[in-house]
Amino acid sequence: MNARAHAFVSGRVQGVFFRDHTRRWASSLGLKGWVRNVYDGRVEVVAEGEKSKVEALISRLREGPKMSRVENVDVSWEEYTGEFDDFRVAYTSF
């Protein structure tokens, strides 16, 4: 069964390669979507794919890379769309 998760990760998650790690984790799981920094210091993630693999990514987000300190992962489940071709780092201007 396919699923879509939209997550916001807070804590020390910017400037610690969180986006790159998330991209690599998601790609290794075969997920599609994106990750980006948010102006308020959080990291935002949208991931689609097999539900068990999306759940595995969420577990990794809770751990974070070595230099990070994850305080909270707020996840909402959304309707699967299949709109993505890969998993990438998205860049936004603040």
Sequence and secondary structure as in RCSB ss.txt:
>XXXX:A:sequence
MNARAHAFVSGRVQGVFFRDHTRRWASSLGLKGWVRNVYDGRVEVVAEGEKSKVEALISRLREGPKMSRVENVDV
SWEEYTGEFDDFRVAYTSF
>XXXX:A:secstr
 EEEEEEEEEEE SSSSHHHHHHHHHHHTT EEEEEE TTS EEEEEEEEHHHHHHHHHHHHH  TT EEEEEEE
EEE      SSEEE     
